[in-house]
Amino acid sequence: MPETMMQQRLLESRDSLVRQRTAAFALAALLLFPLGILMPVVAMERFGFRQETSIIGGTSELLASGHVVLAIIVLVCSILIPVCKLTGLLVLSSRHLPIGSRGRDLVWRFLEVTGRWGMLDVLLVAALVAAVKLGDLVSIESGPGLYAFAGTVVLSLLASASWDPALVGGRRS
């Protein structure tokens, strides 16, 4: 009997550590996220003119130039999905939110489905750089927002990797 209690305490301690680590990574990513989307991500110099663009600015420029579908893809994959993912991980890592095991299961399923689409924006930026890069005519430099956004992505990946799906749906509470 005492051995079972000790195992239960060790399991609870491990679960608590998993929740705290996941919450710490997710919160740090959420705090860094506004810098990543508001600061210049890329600076382009073409024919002597320099233009810096943030993720938010680039999305609004895409909308203004009539590229609505591309703007929606960037908005969803670069802004909405990361915020939902990080918020979902914070919800899952909290024991104090009254959402129940069914709610936690729905949050986890949402995270699993949307997680596959979270890196689509990176592919879009790579395609944009490849399309715009015209030898010596165009110079492209990374801006500070790129590093903040990359930090957000890394922290988000760490938060996801540190989460234990066995804590979802009342399998272990």
N, C-alpha and C positions, 0 to 999 in steps of 0.2 A: 504493500500500500504506500509507504513513504517513497518508494522508488517511482511509482506512478505520479505522485504529486510533484516530485522533483522534475520529472520529464515534462509535466504540464507547465511548470514554472519556466523551464528552459524554453519551451515552445512559445509561451506568452512573451518572454523576454526577446526572443528572436523576432517574433511578429511585430513587437513594438519598435524594435530597431529598424526593421524593414519599412514600417510606416513612417518613422521619423526621417530616414534617409531619403525616401521617395518624396516626402513633403519638402525637405530641404532643397533637393535638386529642382523640383518643380517650382518652388517659390523663387529660387535664385534665377531660374530661366524667365519666369514672369516679370521679375524686376528688371532684367536686362533687355527684355523684349521691346519696350518702347524705344530704346536707343537704337535697336536694330532696324526698326521700321521707319523711324523719323530722321535719323542721321543719313548723310549721303553714303550710298552703297557703292556707287560707281561714278567715276568722273571721266568724261569723254572730251577729248580735244580734237577738233576737226577744223582744218583750215584756219587755225589760230583762235578759234572760239572754243571756250571751255564751258562745259555744262555738267553740273553735278546732279545726281538723281537719287532720291531715297525710294524705298519700296512704296510708301504712300504716294509720293510725288509721281513715281513712275506709273502707278495704277491710275492716278487721275489724268496723267498725260495720255495714257492708252485710251481712256474713256473719251477724252477731248478730241483725240484724233480718229475716233470712230472704230477702234478695235475693242468693241464691247466684250466679245467672247474671251479674248486674251486677258482683258482687264479683270473679268470675273474669275478666270482661272487663277490669276496672280492673287487676287483678293482672297479667294477661298483657300488656296494652298499656302499662302505666305502669312495670312493674318488670322482668318477664322479657324482653320484647323489647328494651328499651334496653340491658340488661346483656349480652344475647347479641350484639346488634349491635356494641356497643363492644368486647367481647371478640373478636368475629370480625374487626373491623378491626385490632385489635392483633395477632392471629394472622397476618392477611394481610400486615401491614407488617413482620413479623419475618422475617429470613432464616435465623434460627438454630433454628427449630422444625422437627423432622423429620416434616412431614406430607405432603410430596410435592405434585406438581402436581394429582393427583386430589383430595386432601384440600382444597387451596386452592380448587379449582373448586367443591367441595361447600359450603365455607364461603361463597363468593361467591354461589352460587345461593340459599342460605339467607338471606343478607342482602338479596338482591333481592326475595325473596318476602315476608319479614317487614317490609321497609321500608315497604310500603304500609299496614301496620296500626299503625305506630308513632305516628300522630297521632290515633288513635281516641279516646284518653283526653282530648285537648283538646276534642273535640266533646262528649264526655260531661260535662265540667266546664261547658262553655257551656250545654248543655241543662239541667243541674242549676241553674245560676245563673238561667237564664230561668224555670224552673219554680218556684223558691223566691222569687224577687224579687216581693214583693207590695206595691208602693208603699212607703208609709212604715211598714208593719208589720214589715218585715224589712230589716236593714242588713247588707250583705255587703262585707267588706274583704279585700284580698289580704294574705297573710302572707309572711314572709321565705322560706318554703319554695317559694313560687311563683316567686320570682326565681331561686332556686338551681336549681329544676327547669327554668325557662326557659333559664338559662345552660347547663344540661346539654343541652337540646334544640339550642340554637344551636351548641354545640361539637360535638355529634354530627353535625349537618348539615354543619358545616365539615369534619369528618373524612371524611364520605362524599363530599363534593364534591372533596376534595383527592386522593382515591384514584383511581388509574388502573387500570381493569379490564384493561388490556393486560398488567398484571403478574401476572395470575391464570393458573393452568393452564400455566405454563411458556412462555407466548407470548413473554415477556421475563423473564429472571431476573437 
